[in-house]
Amino acid sequence: MQLLVAASAAAHDAGIPLDDPMNLFIIASSLVTALAFVGIVGAFVLTALGRAD
């Protein structure tokens, strides 16, 4: 929830209107995509560290 608030504040500062539901959907889907990417990279890193031992 805090990520969504921070992303909304950043979008507001960038001049992106938040009254359009599509803009909120784009912000939320971007956050989900970023979190999924971090999870995938983390899985690769943990796998690499596991094999390095």
Beta strands, then each sheet from edge to edge (+ up, - down):
end
